[in-house]
Amino acid sequence: METSRRDRARRPKLPAAVPAVLLWALGALVLGILIGLAADPSRLAGTTGYVFATGLLLAVGLYGSTYGIDLADLRRDLRGVVAAVTLGVVLKAAIVSGVMVWAFDRPEYLILGIVVAQIDPLSVAALGRDGHMSQRARSLLTAWASFDDPMTVLLTLYVAGYAYTAAGHPGAPSVVGGGARGYALGLAFNALLLAGALVLWWAGGRLWPARRAGKGSAESAAPGELGSRRRPATPLGALLVVAMLVLAAANMLMLAVAVAGLFLRTQAFARPLARAVTSAFLLATALLGLFAAQGVSLGPGVLLGASAFGAQAVVAVLLMPLFVRGLSRRDRILLGIGQQNGLTAVLLALTLERDFPKTVGIVAPAVVTVNLLHYGAQIAFGCWSRRSRGNRQPAGGQRRLPRHPVAEDGRAGEAPTATDGLRSSA
């Protein structure tokens, strides 16, 4: 009886091996495919409502992602974050583009490396609660995912024009119509939105401050925030954040949202924000199914996804140790398998579809491939980690130390979860 109970305790439960949200995401993907088979979503893609809806999903993911970053870890590894979102994105795009052009000898496939070079912040925010990764490494990955989009846009301006001409098309692609001037104007509007949000947040804390349970109370502090910092009351704070997300979605000002998530924080947001991020992730997965149902290029898509996953490992192993010191081998491995793609890749593919037909048909299976490789590697790492801990147990003839009570649910020896890290930082 004792052995049976111990075996059941050691056996990983389904949510520990495969997060429950993944099963819901699989259902959402199937539902999206079924809807896409029944109705053509191509007319929907260009409408104002669709652009706003997808922008809002992305804004929720970005805010949720940066909201969970520990500010002390971010300051500590700022050089690494800057290297990841600049050199890292360029290196990943070059690797993936090189593989695709070499494999298919089509110069227009250069743009595919850009589409999957970024890490999807919505996926990271919804599924990044991996108990194996330290809080420091998790903050590094979420910052990486949240701030690599500007570099992706900049690469698009330059590479899309070259790929369009190399493919034999006259003129310039429509995606670079704004050029460098449009890019600079977008950065300026992002700065204005961010400045307005920060000023209103500060003013709200002066006019209608949140009540604090006590001086320096952890309950009154948001993740990475000092308890003595004055914040607006929860209803006003929620209204300000929602207004910022709506404005950002309407004008695609996502950089402002990502930076605002580092400062516009209060502990009351944690639970509803987690639910909003999960809901946005499931809706984005259903949207992916809509376009996957319209026909896919399976071979190029699988190779694109595998190349993106491998490129992340190359950057994490070769580049990041030069800028981030002190990461454990476990964290380096988890950063190496941290590539995730989702809504941001699909949105960029839709933007490029007009100039480079069949881009969505390649990117859709690539997104699925990347995520399957990511979750499979996470599960394999978890099994290896549990086996390694088991091999380090005392020999049978040695006296065993008493178990901690939490070992009965099979979580003994695991690293703290993301929630634990946020709670401790508060």
MOZI-V213206 format. One record per residue. N is the residue number from 1. OMEGA is omega in whole degrees, -180 to 180 (999 if undefined). NEAR is the number of other ideal C-beta (glycine too) atoms within 12 Angstrom. Layout:
{{N OMEGA NEAR} {N OMEGA NEAR}}
This chain:
{{1 -180 7} {2 180 8} {3 180 9} {4 180 10} {5 180 15} {6 178 18} {7 179 12} {8 -180 15} {9 -178 22} {10 -177 25} {11 -177 16} {12 175 23} {13 -176 16} {14 -180 14} {15 179 19} {16 -179 27} {17 179 22} {18 -179 21} {19 -177 31} {20 -179 19} {21 177 29} {22 178 31} {23 175 19} {24 179 23} {25 177 37} {26 176 24} {27 179 18} {28 178 30} {29 179 34} {30 178 23} {31 178 24} {32 179 31} {33 180 29} {34 178 17} {35 180 23} {36 176 28} {37 -178 18} {38 -177 14} {39 -180 15} {40 -178 15} {41 -175 29} {42 178 21} {43 -179 12} {44 -171 21} {45 -176 26} {46 -176 15} {47 179 14} {48 -180 14} {49 180 15} {50 -180 23} {51 179 21} {52 -178 20} {53 179 25} {54 176 41} {55 179 31} {56 176 34} {57 180 43} {58 179 45} {59 177 47} {60 179 44} {61 179 52} {62 -180 53} {63 179 47} {64 -179 47} {65 -177 49} {66 176 44} {67 -177 48} {68 -179 46} {69 174 48} {70 -174 36} {71 178 31} {72 178 21} {73 179 34} {74 178 35} {75 -178 18} {76 -174 24} {77 -177 35} {78 178 23} {79 179 22} {80 178 37} {81 180 35} {82 178 24} {83 -178 29} {84 -174 41} {85 176 40} {86 -179 26} {87 -179 25} {88 180 44} {89 180 41} {90 -179 28} {91 179 32} {92 180 45} {93 -180 42} {94 180 26} {95 -176 33} {96 179 46} {97 179 36} {98 179 22} {99 -176 30} {100 180 40} {101 179 29} {102 -176 18} {103 -172 20} {104 178 23} {105 178 12} {106 -175 24} {107 179 24} {108 178 34} {109 173 38} {110 -176 37} {111 -178 46} {112 178 52} {113 179 41} {114 -176 46} {115 -175 51} {116 -177 54} {117 -179 49} {118 175 52} {119 -174 51} {120 -178 50} {121 179 49} {122 177 54} {123 180 47} {124 -179 46} {125 -177 48} {126 -171 43} {127 -175 42} {128 -179 49} {129 -179 36} {130 -177 39} {131 -179 32} {132 -175 38} {133 178 39} {134 179 32} {135 180 37} {136 180 35} {137 179 40} {138 177 42} {139 179 43} {140 -179 44} {141 -180 54} {142 176 55} {143 177 47} {144 -178 49} {145 -173 50} {146 -171 45} {147 180 41} {148 -178 48} {149 179 44} {150 178 30} {151 177 32} {152 178 42} {153 -180 38} {154 177 30} {155 -180 39} {156 -179 43} {157 -175 31} {158 -174 26} {159 -177 39} {160 179 42} {161 179 28} {162 -179 23} {163 -180 36} {164 179 29} {165 -179 20} {166 179 21} {167 176 23} {168 180 11} {169 177 20} {170 176 8} {171 -178 13} {172 179 19} {173 -178 33} {174 -176 20} {175 180 32} {176 -178 30} {177 179 19} {178 179 22} {179 -179 21} {180 180 17} {181 178 13} {182 179 20} {183 179 26} {184 178 17} {185 177 16} {186 177 27} {187 180 24} {188 179 18} {189 175 23} {190 180 32} {191 179 19} {192 179 21} {193 180 35} {194 180 30} {195 178 20} {196 -180 23} {197 -179 37} {198 179 26} {199 180 20} {200 177 28} {201 178 38} {202 -180 23} {203 178 19} {204 176 28} {205 177 29} {206 -175 16} {207 -177 16} {208 -175 21} {209 177 22} {210 176 33} {211 -179 18} {212 -179 23} {213 -180 14} {214 -177 12} {215 180 12} {216 -177 15} {217 179 19} {218 -179 21} {219 -178 19} {220 -176 27} {221 175 31} {222 179 38} {223 177 42} {224 -175 35} {225 178 34} {226 -177 21} {227 -178 25} {228 -178 17} {229 -176 26} {230 -179 24} {231 176 37} {232 176 32} {233 -173 23} {234 179 26} {235 180 17} {236 179 26} {237 179 35} {238 179 25} {239 179 20} {240 -179 36} {241 180 40} {242 179 25} {243 179 24} {244 -180 40} {245 180 40} {246 179 23} {247 180 29} {248 -180 38} {249 -178 33} {250 -176 22} {251 180 26} {252 179 31} {253 -170 35} {254 179 49} {255 178 38} {256 180 39} {257 -178 45} {258 -180 47} {259 -179 33} {260 179 39} {261 177 47} {262 -172 38} {263 -178 35} {264 -172 43} {265 169 41} {266 -173 40} {267 -179 31} {268 -179 27} {269 -167 34} {270 -175 27} {271 179 17} {272 179 22} {273 178 36} {274 178 29} {275 179 18} {276 180 30} {277 179 44} {278 179 32} {279 179 26} {280 179 40} {281 -180 40} {282 178 36} {283 179 31} {284 178 44} {285 176 43} {286 177 34} {287 176 41} {288 178 48} {289 178 34} {290 -176 35} {291 175 43} {292 -179 37} {293 -177 28} {294 180 29} {295 -177 20} {296 172 30} {297 -168 28} {298 -178 18} {299 177 18} {300 -179 31} {301 179 38} {302 178 27} {303 178 29} {304 180 48} {305 179 39} {306 179 32} {307 179 40} {308 179 48} {309 179 39} {310 179 29} {311 177 41} {312 179 46} {313 180 30} {314 -179 25} {315 -179 41} {316 -176 37} {317 -173 24} {318 -173 21} {319 -171 31} {320 179 38} {321 178 23} {322 -175 18} {323 -179 26} {324 -178 34} {325 171 15} {326 177 18} {327 179 30} {328 178 18} {329 178 19} {330 -179 25} {331 178 33} {332 177 31} {333 -178 28} {334 173 37} {335 179 48} {336 178 33} {337 -174 39} {338 -179 47} {339 174 49} {340 176 49} {341 -178 50} {342 -172 50} {343 -178 47} {344 178 46} {345 180 53} {346 179 44} {347 179 42} {348 177 41} {349 178 45} {350 178 35} {351 -177 34} {352 -175 41} {353 -178 30} {354 -179 22} {355 -178 28} {356 -177 36} {357 179 22} {358 177 27} {359 -180 41} {360 180 38} {361 176 30} {362 -175 45} {363 -178 48} {364 177 46} {365 177 40} {366 178 46} {367 179 49} {368 180 39} {369 179 34} {370 -176 44} {371 176 43} {372 177 28} {373 -180 31} {374 -177 40} {375 176 30} {376 178 20} {377 177 29} {378 180 34} {379 179 24} {380 179 19} {381 178 29} {382 178 33} {383 178 20} {384 -179 19} {385 179 27} {386 180 27} {387 179 15} {388 177 16} {389 179 21} {390 180 16} {391 180 11} {392 179 11} {393 179 19} {394 178 11} {395 -174 9} {396 -178 7} {397 -179 6} {398 179 8} {399 179 8} {400 175 12} {401 179 10} {402 178 8} {403 172 18} {404 -177 12} {405 -176 10} {406 -179 14} {407 -178 20} {408 178 14} {409 174 19} {410 -177 27} {411 -178 26} {412 176 22} {413 -180 20} {414 176 25} {415 -180 26} {416 178 24} {417 -180 24} {418 179 38} {419 179 22} {420 -180 23} {421 179 30} {422 -178 36} {423 -179 21} {424 180 19} {425 176 32} {426 999 29}}
